[in-house]
Amino acid sequence: MKKQLRLVARTIAVGALVCLAACGSGSSPPEQSVARAMQQSLRGRLTTLWMSAQTIQMAAPAPTGRGWDKDMDSVAIGDMKTAWVAARSAYEHVEGATAPVYPDLDTSLDARYDDFLSTLGAGGDSDLFDDQGVRGMHAIERILYADVTPASVVAFEKTLPGYVAAAWPATEAQAAEFKNELCARLVSDAKKLLDLWTPANIDVSGAFQGLIGLVNEQQEKVNKAATGEEESRYSQHTMLDLRDNLDGTTTIYKLFQPWLDSKPASGDLPAGSMVDASIIAGLGGLGTIYDMVQGDAIPQPPATWSAEMPSAADLATPFGMLYEQIHAAVDPSQPDSIVSRMNEGAQLLGIPGFQ
């Protein structure tokens, strides 16, 4: 789980949960309509996450007397990678709404290796194949793609207290642990999230805040790519993460449109329909930026890159142009950015904005 959405999660009051049991037979308040629509809209993605996690576990080799073998297990490893990408895509489509509501599950499903080590301390996690300590999608990714992890990622992780090099299971016992513990935990967590995702448990206010936080977080994703800290860094799928985040955010945001469009201008705020039009235009523009990048990986940052003071030459590279365009589109300090417009929408809806 990323830092921005964790901050959003901390702002959600327990008493803000939507309870549909109190509804009468007449028209429902807007929050309850959004909660119903959100449950129905995201359930398919959550089901895909759970089913893909099951596929990863079923495909995981469990050989007798050995660990994984590049040749003998090539089909199984390929099947696991395909299922991992499907699980990852499904989660990136829903995390803006689900992570603030279920932050502990989000951590278990989606935290990075360095996130876990920051809480485990210098002792780290000496057993990367079990279901304790480092776990979730990126723990599986780190093992699954250990043979193709970029050198920059390895160099970054070697600086972390408690670092243990990633590797495929080398023994029968490690292969069994990977299949029956680490992968099984992903299946269990995905199923738990699916089962909990009911209208009665959906915090509509927190979900909207989460969407704003996820848009703002697009900056962090591209920032970290320059230091080997990016999210799907072992498989080099972070550009796909960005696209899936944006697609999921747009889909969920549209569930709020009728409610926002019904709001008149208030004080210095324009009418909800005008704010909505600006948000949709901004999300579409960001999508155009992402479409200009080919492939699933973020463009390679130049060796001289500095996020604090990027040179004109570095900003002219494909990575630099992507970096600059994303920051311009989502920077909350800019009044016309997507984050600023979504904060305006939150104000009109009576929802705390993203800080």
N, C-alpha and C positions, 0 to 999 in steps of 0.2 A: 504494500500500500504506500502511496506516495505522501510526502509530507503535507502538501497542500490539502488533500482530502482528509488527512487526519485532523488538521486544524478545524475543518468544517465539522467533522464528526463530534468534536468536543463541544461545539456550540449548540448541539441539538438537545433540547430538554426532553426528559422522559415523558412528561405530560403532553408533548406535542403529537404523539402518535394518533393517527386517524382511527376512529372507532365507528364502523358502519352499523354496529348493532343499534345505535341510537337513531338511525334514519327512519323516517316515516315512509308512507307509500307515495307521498308527493314528490316534488322535485327536490333533489339533493343539493346541499351546498357545493360550490365549485370544487373545494378540496376533495370531497368524496367522489365526485365525478372523475377528477384527475387520478385519484388513487385507483379506482376501478380500471380506468384506461391503462394506467401504468402497469398494473398487475398483468393485464391481458397482453400488453405490448411486449413486455420483457420476458414473459414466461417461456416463449419459444427459445430465446437465446440461453436462458438458464437451463433449459432442458438439453440444449446442444452442449453446453458446458459439462453437464453431468454425464451425458452419453459419451462424449469425447474422452472424458477422464476414464470411463470404464474401458473404452477401446485401448487407451494407453496401457492400462493395467493388463488387459487380456493379451495384448501383443508383446508385453515385456518378456524376453527370453528367461527361462528358468532351467538352464541346462544342468545335467548331472556331472559333477566332477570338474567343472570349469566355470569361468566367468564368460562374459560376452566375447564373441569372435567376429571380427570384421566381415569375414566371408560367410561363415556358417549362419550368422544371425543378421545378415544384411537386409533380408526382406522384413523381418520383425522390427529392426531398427528404423527402416524406412516407414513402416506402418505407424510406429510410435511418433515419428516426426510429423507425419501428416495429421494424426489425431491431435498432437500438441498444438499445431498451428490452428486447427479448428477450435480447440478449447480456448486458446489465447484470444482469438478473434471474438468469440462469443462473450468472453468476460470484458474485453475492452469496450464492447457495445453497451454494457449495462453498468459498469463500475461507477459512473457518475451518480447514478441513483441509488445503487445498493450499498456502496462503500460507506457513506455517511450514516446509513441506518444500521449496518452490521459491521462496525470497524474491526472487531476481533476476527470475524470470518474473513474480512478483506486482507488482514495481515497474514492469516494462515494460508490464504489462497495466492496472494499476489506480492508479498514483501520480497524485496531484493536480498541477495546474499549479504550485502553490507548492512541492510536494515537489521537482519537477524543478529549479525555479529555485534552490532552496537548495543544490543541488549544482553547478549551472552557473555560479553567480556573477553578478556585475553585468552581464556580457555577455549573459546570458540566451540565448534562442533566437530568432534573427531570422527563421528560416524555419519557420513552424509547420505547413507542409504536407508536409515530408519525413519520413523515418523515423528521424531522429537527434534527440537532445535530447528535447524534450517529445514524448511519444508515448502510445499506449494508448487505452483507452476514454474517458477524460476529455479527452484531446487532441482526439479526434474529436467528442465531445459539445460541447466549447467552440466549435468551428467550426460544427458543425451547428446549434446553438441560438444562434448569435451575435446574431441579430436579436431574440431574446426574453429575453436574459439580464437578470435583475433589476439595477436600478441599484445596490443594496447590494453585489452581487457585484463589479461593475465598480469601485466605490469601494474595496473591499478590495484588489483585484488591482492597482490603480494604485499602491498603496503598496509593492509588491514590487520589489526591485532586478532590473532586466532585463525589466520588464514590456513586453509588446507586445500591443496591442489585438487582440481576436479579430475575425475577419471571414470571410465566405464567400470562396472563391477568386474573385479579380477578373480573372484572365487565363486563357487556355487552358493555359499552363504550370503555373499554380498548381492548376488543376482536375486536370491530369494527375498532378501530384505527390501531391495528396490521395488520388487513386484508386490509383495504382500504387506509392506509397511508404508513406504513413501508414496507409492502410487495409490494404495488403498486409502490413505489419508486424504489425498486429493479427491477421490471419488466420494468419500464420506462428507467432506466439507462442501463439495458442490451440491450434493443431495440435500444437505442441511439448508443451504441457501435457497434452493428451489422450494423446499417445503415451507420455509419461513416467509416466502414472498407472497403474502396474502394482503388484500386491501386493508384489513384491520391492523396490519403491522407496518404499513407504508407511511412514513413521515413525509408528506408532500413538501412542507417548508424546507426540511433538510435536503430532500432530493433536488429542489431547485437551487439551493446553495451549492450542492455538490456539482451540479452542472456548471455553475459559474467557476467553481474551483478547478474543475477538470479543463475548462477552456484556458484558464490562466496557467494551468500546469503544462500546456503545450510548450511554453518557454523553457521550463525545467527539462523537459525531455530532450530538446535540441541542445540546451546548454551542456548537459551531462554527456552527450555524444562526443564532445571534444576531449573528454578526459577518461573515456573507457567506462564511465559510470552509468551509461544509458540503460534503459529498462530491459528490453529483450536483446541483450548484448551478445549472448553466446550464439544465438541463431541468426543474429543480424536482421531482425524483423521489426525494428523500432519504427521505421517509416510506416509499416503496415499498422502498427499500434496507433500512430497518430491518425491515420485515415479512419481506423475503426472507432477510435475515441470520438472523432468529429461526426461520423455517421450516426453513432449511438446518441451523442449529445443532441444532434439535430432532430432525430426521431423522437426522443423523450421531450425535448423542448416544445415540439409541435403540439403535444398534449396539453400544454399550458396556454396555447394561443387563444382559444375562445374566451378563457377567463381574462387574460391580459387585454384582449381587444375590447372587452366590455368596460374597461376602466377609462373614465374621462380624465382630462388634464387635471393636475393637482399641483398648486403652487408653481414651482419652477419646472415641474415635470410635464412633458408633452403628453398627449393622449396615448393610451395603451396601444392603439392601432399603429401609431407612428413609431413608438418604441419597438414594437413587434417587427415592423417592416425593416427597421435598421438592424435588428438582431439577425433576421433571416438573410439580409444582404451581406452582413459580416460573415456569417457562417458559410454562405455560398462562396464568398471571396476567398476564405481560408481553404475551402475545398479546391478551388482553382489552383491555389498555390501548391497544394499537395499533389494535385494531378500532374503538375509540371515535372515532378521528380519521378524518374523511372525506377522500378524495382521496389523491394521490400525493405532495403537498408537505407539509412540516412546517408547522404553523400559524405565521402571521406573528408574530415576536417583537415585543413592545411597544417603542416607541422609547426608553423609559427603562430598558430591561432591563440588569441588572448580574448577571453570573454569580457574582461574589464576594459580593454582598449584595443579592439580589433583594428588592424590596419586597413587602409583603403584597398590594398591588393588582396588581402584575405577576404574582405567583404565582397569582392568581385568574383570569388570562387563559387561553385554551386552550393557548398555548405554555407558560405557567408551570406549569399543571397537568401537562402532558406531561413537562416537565423534572423536576418534583418526583417524579412517579411513577416515571420511569425511574431516577432516582438512588436512590430508596428500594429499588427492586427489585434493582439490580445492585451497589450500593456494597460493595466488598470489606471495608470496615471494620465493616460490620454483620453479625453472626453468622448471621442468618437470610436473608441475601441469596442470590441465585442463585449469584453468584461464590463466596461463602464455602462454600456447600453443594457446589459443583463442586470446590472445592479439597479438601474433605473426601473426596469421591469419588476424587480423584487420589491422596490419601494412602493410601487403602485399596487402590488398584490399584498402589501403588509407583511412581507417576508424580510428578515434581516439579510442584508447584502453580503457579498464576499469581502472579507477584510484581508 
